[in-house]
Amino acid sequence: MMIGRFFNLAVMAALALLLSGCGYNEIQRQDEQVKAAWSQALNQYERRADLVPKLVSSVNAYMVNERSLLEQVTKDRARVGQIKIGADDLDDPALMARFEQAQAALGSSLSRLLAVSENYPQLKSDGLFRDLMTQLEGTENRIAVARERYVGAVQAYNLTIREFPTLITARIFGYQTKAQYGLDKADAVMQDPVIKFDLPATGAAQ
């Protein structure tokens, strides 16, 4: 019995050494880094979505002539909320494409809203509105940073499983390259929405 136990331990040690030497542990580590980076990006997207109802509420009394735009922002926010996605969904191209499109639409409508707000001096002087703008700008910046880290993690992971000898290990255990899904272009950081969108002089929603 003692010999059998030592044999099992020896086999486990040899297997661990083999897997480490062929890059299995590194693939595992980088796969987890991709998931962690995505989770951070997702947290920031959710933070932005949480700010939208407060923002719409704060501008509602001022932007009485922009109802269609406010409705579009609310609609895009609802669409984002309907797409539930996590780190385990990164290999679902259809779901990721829907997520990307929804986030891009929300980013676009928010930028249009901020551009139109330039036509309302009283709104711009409102303390709550200014505070929400500060929070939104900070969130957009964090989205950009988190998204960049996610893209970098995916690039490192894809490179690892394409290199020899780790590509052999990746094929044996079924690891495949991960798509970026264009998240580095999904939506713009809204620091200067007036430049990013060509709106008519009246500020009407398009």
Phi and psi in degrees as GROMACS dihedral restraints (atoms count N, CA, C in turn):
[ dihedral_restraints ]
;  ai    aj    ak    al  type     phi  dphi    fc
    3     4     5     6     1   -63.3    20    10
    4     5     6     7     1   -38.9    20    10
    6     7     8     9     1   -64.7    20    10
    7     8     9    10     1   -41.7    20    10
    9    10    11    12     1   -62.8    20    10
   10    11    12    13     1   -39.0    20    10
   12    13    14    15     1   -64.8    20    10
   13    14    15    16     1   -44.2    20    10
   15    16    17    18     1   -63.4    20    10
   16    17    18    19     1   -36.7    20    10
   18    19    20    21     1   -64.4    20    10
   19    20    21    22     1   -43.0    20    10
   21    22    23    24     1   -64.1    20    10
   22    23    24    25     1   -40.7    20    10
   24    25    26    27     1   -64.6    20    10
   25    26    27    28     1   -39.6    20    10
   27    28    29    30     1   -64.5    20    10
   28    29    30    31     1   -41.1    20    10
   30    31    32    33     1   -64.4    20    10
   31    32    33    34     1   -42.9    20    10
   33    34    35    36     1   -64.4    20    10
   34    35    36    37     1   -40.5    20    10
   36    37    38    39     1   -65.2    20    10
   37    38    39    40     1   -42.0    20    10
   39    40    41    42     1   -64.7    20    10
   40    41    42    43     1   -40.4    20    10
   42    43    44    45     1   -65.8    20    10
   43    44    45    46     1   -42.0    20    10
   45    46    47    48     1   -62.1    20    10
   46    47    48    49     1   -41.6    20    10
   48    49    50    51     1   -65.3    20    10
   49    50    51    52     1   -40.5    20    10
   51    52    53    54     1   -64.5    20    10
   52    53    54    55     1   -46.4    20    10
   54    55    56    57     1   -64.6    20    10
   55    56    57    58     1   -38.4    20    10
   57    58    59    60     1   -65.5    20    10
   58    59    60    61     1   -41.8    20    10
   60    61    62    63     1   -68.2    20    10
   61    62    63    64     1   -28.9    20    10
   63    64    65    66     1   -94.2    20    10
   64    65    66    67     1     7.0    20    10
   66    67    68    69     1    89.9    20    10
   67    68    69    70     1     7.0    20    10
   69    70    71    72     1   -60.6    20    10
   70    71    72    73     1   -46.3    20    10
   72    73    74    75     1   -62.2    20    10
   73    74    75    76     1   -37.8    20    10
   75    76    77    78     1   -67.2    20    10
   76    77    78    79     1   -39.9    20    10
   78    79    80    81     1   -62.5    20    10
   79    80    81    82     1   -44.0    20    10
   81    82    83    84     1   -59.8    20    10
   82    83    84    85     1   -45.1    20    10
   84    85    86    87     1   -62.2    20    10
   85    86    87    88     1   -45.5    20    10
   87    88    89    90     1   -71.9    20    10
   88    89    90    91     1   -32.3    20    10
   90    91    92    93     1   -62.1    20    10
   91    92    93    94     1   -42.2    20    10
   93    94    95    96     1   -67.1    20    10
   94    95    96    97     1   -34.1    20    10
   96    97    98    99     1   -65.3    20    10
   97    98    99   100     1   -39.1    20    10
   99   100   101   102     1   -61.4    20    10
  100   101   102   103     1   -46.4    20    10
  102   103   104   105     1   -63.7    20    10
  103   104   105   106     1   -40.9    20    10
  105   106   107   108     1   -65.8    20    10
  106   107   108   109     1   -41.2    20    10
  108   109   110   111     1   -64.8    20    10
  109   110   111   112     1   -39.0    20    10
  111   112   113   114     1   -65.0    20    10
  112   113   114   115     1   -41.2    20    10
  114   115   116   117     1   -60.5    20    10
  115   116   117   118     1   -39.1    20    10
  117   118   119   120     1   -66.0    20    10
  118   119   120   121     1   -42.0    20    10
  120   121   122   123     1   -63.2    20    10
  121   122   123   124     1   -42.7    20    10
  123   124   125   126     1   -63.5    20    10
  124   125   126   127     1   -38.1    20    10
  126   127   128   129     1   -59.2    20    10
  127   128   129   130     1   -39.7    20    10
  129   130   131   132     1   -73.1    20    10
  130   131   132   133     1   -37.0    20    10
  132   133   134   135     1   -62.0    20    10
  133   134   135   136     1   -40.3    20    10
  135   136   137   138     1   -67.9    20    10
  136   137   138   139     1   -35.7    20    10
  138   139   140   141     1   -62.5    20    10
  139   140   141   142     1   -42.1    20    10
  141   142   143   144     1   -63.0    20    10
  142   143   144   145     1   -45.0    20    10
  144   145   146   147     1   -59.8    20    10
  145   146   147   148     1   -36.0    20    10
  147   148   149   150     1   -68.1    20    10
  148   149   150   151     1   -24.9    20    10
  150   151   152   153     1   -79.7    20    10
  151   152   153   154     1   -22.2    20    10
  153   154   155   156     1   -59.8    20    10
  154   155   156   157     1   -50.2    20    10
  156   157   158   159     1   -58.4    20    10
  157   158   159   160     1   -37.8    20    10
  159   160   161   162     1   -65.9    20    10
  160   161   162   163     1   -40.4    20    10
  162   163   164   165     1   -65.5    20    10
  163   164   165   166     1   -47.0    20    10
  165   166   167   168     1   -60.2    20    10
  166   167   168   169     1   -41.9    20    10
  168   169   170   171     1   -63.2    20    10
  169   170   171   172     1   -38.9    20    10
  171   172   173   174     1   -70.5    20    10
  172   173   174   175     1   -29.9    20    10
  174   175   176   177     1   -95.5    20    10
  175   176   177   178     1    -9.9    20    10
  177   178   179   180     1   -57.6    20    10
  178   179   180   181     1   -42.5    20    10
  180   181   182   183     1   -71.8    20    10
  181   182   183   184     1   -24.5    20    10
  183   184   185   186     1   -91.6    20    10
  184   185   186   187     1   -41.8    20    10
  186   187   188   189     1   -94.6    20    10
  187   188   189   190     1    60.9    20    10
  189   190   191   192     1   -69.1    20    10
  190   191   192   193     1   -20.7    20    10
  192   193   194   195     1   -95.5    20    10
  193   194   195   196     1     7.6    20    10
  195   196   197   198     1  -120.3    20    10
  196   197   198   199     1    35.8    20    10
  198   199   200   201     1   -61.1    20    10
  199   200   201   202     1   -38.9    20    10
  201   202   203   204     1   -64.4    20    10
  202   203   204   205     1   -37.0    20    10
  204   205   206   207     1   -69.2    20    10
  205   206   207   208     1   -42.4    20    10
  207   208   209   210     1   -63.2    20    10
  208   209   210   211     1   -39.3    20    10
  210   211   212   213     1   -65.0    20    10
  211   212   213   214     1   -36.6    20    10
  213   214   215   216     1   -67.2    20    10
  214   215   216   217     1   -42.2    20    10
  216   217   218   219     1   -60.4    20    10
  217   218   219   220     1   -44.9    20    10
  219   220   221   222     1   -63.8    20    10
  220   221   222   223     1   -40.7    20    10
  222   223   224   225     1   -64.2    20    10
  223   224   225   226     1   -43.9    20    10
  225   226   227   228     1   -66.4    20    10
  226   227   228   229     1   -36.2    20    10
  228   229   230   231     1   -63.6    20    10
  229   230   231   232     1   -41.5    20    10
  231   232   233   234     1   -65.3    20    10
  232   233   234   235     1   -38.3    20    10
  234   235   236   237     1   -63.7    20    10
  235   236   237   238     1   -41.6    20    10
  237   238   239   240     1   -61.0    20    10
  238   239   240   241     1   -42.0    20    10
  240   241   242   243     1   -67.2    20    10
  241   242   243   244     1   -20.9    20    10
  243   244   245   246     1   -81.1    20    10
  244   245   246   247     1   -14.7    20    10
  246   247   248   249     1   -98.7    20    10
  247   248   249   250     1   106.2    20    10
  249   250   251   252     1   -95.4    20    10
  250   251   252   253     1   121.2    20    10
  252   253   254   255     1  -145.6    20    10
  253   254   255   256     1   140.6    20    10
  255   256   257   258     1  -134.6    20    10
  256   257   258   259     1  -173.5    20    10
  258   259   260   261     1   -62.6    20    10
  259   260   261   262     1   -28.4    20    10
  261   262   263   264     1   -78.9    20    10
  262   263   264   265     1    -4.7    20    10
  264   265   266   267     1  -100.1    20    10
  265   266   267   268     1     7.6    20    10
  267   268   269   270     1   -66.2    20    10
  268   269   270   271     1   -19.4    20    10
  270   271   272   273     1   -96.9    20    10
  271   272   273   274     1    15.0    20    10
  273   274   275   276     1  -107.7    20    10
  274   275   276   277     1    93.6    20    10
  276   277   278   279     1   -58.6    20    10
  277   278   279   280     1   -40.4    20    10
  279   280   281   282     1   -64.8    20    10
  280   281   282   283     1   -44.8    20    10
  282   283   284   285     1   -66.7    20    10
  283   284   285   286     1   -42.3    20    10
  285   286   287   288     1   -64.3    20    10
  286   287   288   289     1   -36.8    20    10
  288   289   290   291     1   -65.2    20    10
  289   290   291   292     1   -40.8    20    10
  291   292   293   294     1   -63.1    20    10
  292   293   294   295     1   -41.9    20    10
  294   295   296   297     1   -61.6    20    10
  295   296   297   298     1   -46.5    20    10
  297   298   299   300     1   -60.9    20    10
  298   299   300   301     1   -45.4    20    10
  300   301   302   303     1   -63.7    20    10
  301   302   303   304     1   -40.5    20    10
  303   304   305   306     1   -65.9    20    10
  304   305   306   307     1   -42.9    20    10
  306   307   308   309     1   -67.0    20    10
  307   308   309   310     1   -38.3    20    10
  309   310   311   312     1   -64.1    20    10
  310   311   312   313     1   -41.2    20    10
  312   313   314   315     1   -64.4    20    10
  313   314   315   316     1   -42.3    20    10
  315   316   317   318     1   -65.9    20    10
  316   317   318   319     1   -42.8    20    10
  318   319   320   321     1   -60.8    20    10
  319   320   321   322     1   -39.1    20    10
  321   322   323   324     1   -67.5    20    10
  322   323   324   325     1   -46.4    20    10
  324   325   326   327     1   -67.9    20    10
  325   326   327   328     1   -34.7    20    10
  327   328   329   330     1   -65.9    20    10
  328   329   330   331     1   -40.4    20    10
  330   331   332   333     1   -63.7    20    10
  331   332   333   334     1   -39.6    20    10
  333   334   335   336     1   -64.4    20    10
  334   335   336   337     1   -39.8    20    10
  336   337   338   339     1   -62.6    20    10
  337   338   339   340     1   -43.5    20    10
  339   340   341   342     1   -67.6    20    10
  340   341   342   343     1   -35.5    20    10
  342   343   344   345     1   -64.6    20    10
  343   344   345   346     1   -44.6    20    10
  345   346   347   348     1   -65.2    20    10
  346   347   348   349     1   -31.9    20    10
  348   349   350   351     1   -61.3    20    10
  349   350   351   352     1   -19.9    20    10
  351   352   353   354     1   -62.6    20    10
  352   353   354   355     1   -21.3    20    10
  354   355   356   357     1   -85.1    20    10
  355   356   357   358     1     3.0    20    10
  357   358   359   360     1  -125.9    20    10
  358   359   360   361     1    86.2    20    10
  360   361   362   363     1   -55.5    20    10
  361   362   363   364     1   -39.4    20    10
  363   364   365   366     1   -64.5    20    10
  364   365   366   367     1   -38.3    20    10
  366   367   368   369     1   -63.6    20    10
  367   368   369   370     1   -43.8    20    10
  369   370   371   372     1   -64.0    20    10
  370   371   372   373     1   -24.4    20    10
  372   373   374   375     1   -90.7    20    10
  373   374   375   376     1    -4.5    20    10
  375   376   377   378     1   -71.0    20    10
  376   377   378   379     1   128.8    20    10
  378   379   380   381     1   -62.9    20    10
  379   380   381   382     1   -41.8    20    10
  381   382   383   384     1   -63.9    20    10
  382   383   384   385     1   -42.8    20    10
  384   385   386   387     1   -61.7    20    10
  385   386   387   388     1   -44.6    20    10
  387   388   389   390     1   -62.0    20    10
  388   389   390   391     1   -40.2    20    10
  390   391   392   393     1   -64.4    20    10
  391   392   393   394     1   -42.0    20    10
  393   394   395   396     1   -65.7    20    10
  394   395   396   397     1   -36.4    20    10
  396   397   398   399     1   -63.7    20    10
  397   398   399   400     1   -39.6    20    10
  399   400   401   402     1   -63.7    20    10
  400   401   402   403     1   -44.1    20    10
  402   403   404   405     1   -64.3    20    10
  403   404   405   406     1   -40.6    20    10
  405   406   407   408     1   -67.6    20    10
  406   407   408   409     1   -41.9    20    10
  408   409   410   411     1   -62.0    20    10
  409   410   411   412     1   -43.6    20    10
  411   412   413   414     1   -62.9    20    10
  412   413   414   415     1   -39.1    20    10
  414   415   416   417     1   -66.5    20    10
  415   416   417   418     1   -41.4    20    10
  417   418   419   420     1   -61.7    20    10
  418   419   420   421     1   -40.1    20    10
  420   421   422   423     1   -64.1    20    10
  421   422   423   424     1   -41.0    20    10
  423   424   425   426     1   -68.3    20    10
  424   425   426   427     1   -33.6    20    10
  426   427   428   429     1   -61.6    20    10
  427   428   429   430     1   -45.1    20    10
  429   430   431   432     1   -61.1    20    10
  430   431   432   433     1   -43.1    20    10
  432   433   434   435     1   -66.4    20    10
  433   434   435   436     1   -46.8    20    10
  435   436   437   438     1   -64.1    20    10
  436   437   438   439     1   -38.8    20    10
  438   439   440   441     1   -65.7    20    10
  439   440   441   442     1   -40.2    20    10
  441   442   443   444     1   -63.5    20    10
  442   443   444   445     1   -40.0    20    10
  444   445   446   447     1   -66.1    20    10
  445   446   447   448     1   -38.1    20    10
  447   448   449   450     1   -63.8    20    10
  448   449   450   451     1   -46.0    20    10
  450   451   452   453     1   -60.0    20    10
  451   452   453   454     1   -42.3    20    10
  453   454   455   456     1   -64.3    20    10
  454   455   456   457     1   -40.1    20    10
  456   457   458   459     1   -65.4    20    10
  457   458   459   460     1   -39.1    20    10
  459   460   461   462     1   -66.8    20    10
  460   461   462   463     1   -41.5    20    10
  462   463   464   465     1   -61.7    20    10
  463   464   465   466     1   -43.6    20    10
  465   466   467   468     1   -64.5    20    10
  466   467   468   469     1   -42.1    20    10
  468   469   470   471     1   -63.4    20    10
  469   470   471   472     1   -47.9    20    10
  471   472   473   474     1   -61.6    20    10
  472   473   474   475     1   -38.4    20    10
  474   475   476   477     1   -64.7    20    10
  475   476   477   478     1   -42.2    20    10
  477   478   479   480     1   -61.7    20    10
  478   479   480   481     1   -45.2    20    10
  480   481   482   483     1   -81.2    20    10
  481   482   483   484     1    -1.5    20    10
  483   484   485   486     1  -100.7    20    10
  484   485   486   487     1   -12.2    20    10
  486   487   488   489     1   -87.6    20    10
  487   488   489   490     1   153.3    20    10
  489   490   491   492     1   -89.3    20    10
  490   491   492   493     1   136.8    20    10
  492   493   494   495     1   -96.2    20    10
  493   494   495   496     1     2.1    20    10
  495   496   497   498     1   -65.8    20    10
  496   497   498   499     1   -22.8    20    10
  498   499   500   501     1   -63.5    20    10
  499   500   501   502     1   -31.8    20    10
  501   502   503   504     1   -66.0    20    10
  502   503   504   505     1   -45.7    20    10
  504   505   506   507     1   -61.3    20    10
  505   506   507   508     1   -42.3    20    10
  507   508   509   510     1   -60.9    20    10
  508   509   510   511     1   -40.5    20    10
  510   511   512   513     1   -70.1    20    10
  511   512   513   514     1   -38.5    20    10
  513   514   515   516     1   -62.4    20    10
  514   515   516   517     1   -42.1    20    10
  516   517   518   519     1   -96.9    20    10
  517   518   519   520     1     5.6    20    10
  519   520   521   522     1    78.8    20    10
  520   521   522   523     1    19.9    20    10
  522   523   524   525     1   -78.2    20    10
  523   524   525   526     1   135.4    20    10
  525   526   527   528     1  -126.1    20    10
  526   527   528   529     1   160.2    20    10
  528   529   530   531     1   -64.1    20    10
  529   530   531   532     1   152.0    20    10
  531   532   533   534     1  -107.0    20    10
  532   533   534   535     1   141.0    20    10
  534   535   536   537     1   -84.3    20    10
  535   536   537   538     1   148.6    20    10
  537   538   539   540     1   -79.5    20    10
  538   539   540   541     1   -25.2    20    10
  540   541   542   543     1    60.2    20    10
  541   542   543   544     1    22.4    20    10
  543   544   545   546     1    65.5    20    10
  544   545   546   547     1    21.6    20    10
  546   547   548   549     1   -66.4    20    10
  547   548   549   550     1   -17.7    20    10
  549   550   551   552     1   -76.6    20    10
  550   551   552   553     1    -5.5    20    10
  552   553   554   555     1  -125.7    20    10
  553   554   555   556     1     8.9    20    10
  555   556   557   558     1   -61.3    20    10
  556   557   558   559     1   -41.2    20    10
  558   559   560   561     1  -158.3    20    10
  559   560   561   562     1   155.6    20    10
  561   562   563   564     1   -89.6    20    10
  562   563   564   565     1   149.6    20    10
  564   565   566   567     1   -71.7    20    10
  565   566   567   568     1   126.7    20    10
  567   568   569   570     1   -94.7    20    10
  568   569   570   571     1    59.6    20    10
  570   571   572   573     1   -87.1    20    10
  571   572   573   574     1   -23.8    20    10
  573   574   575   576     1  -145.1    20    10
  574   575   576   577     1    70.4    20    10
  576   577   578   579     1   -65.0    20    10
  577   578   579   580     1   -24.9    20    10
  579   580   581   582     1   -63.2    20    10
  580   581   582   583     1   -36.9    20    10
  582   583   584   585     1   -73.6    20    10
  583   584   585   586     1   -34.7    20    10
  585   586   587   588     1   -76.2    20    10
  586   587   588   589     1   -22.5    20    10
  588   589   590   591     1  -129.2    20    10
  589   590   591   592     1   131.3    20    10
  591   592   593   594     1   -91.1    20    10
  592   593   594   595     1    89.4    20    10
  594   595   596   597     1   -96.8    20    10
  595   596   597   598     1   151.4    20    10
  597   598   599   600     1   -67.0    20    10
  598   599   600   601     1   161.9    20    10
  600   601   602   603     1   -62.1    20    10
  601   602   603   604     1   -27.4    20    10
  603   604   605   606     1   -75.4    20    10
  604   605   606   607     1   -15.2    20    10
  606   607   608   609     1    78.0    20    10
  607   608   609   610     1    13.6    20    10
  609   610   611   612     1   -69.5    20    10
  610   611   612   613     1   146.5    20    10
  612   613   614   615     1   -70.3    20    10
  613   614   615   616     1   147.5    20    10
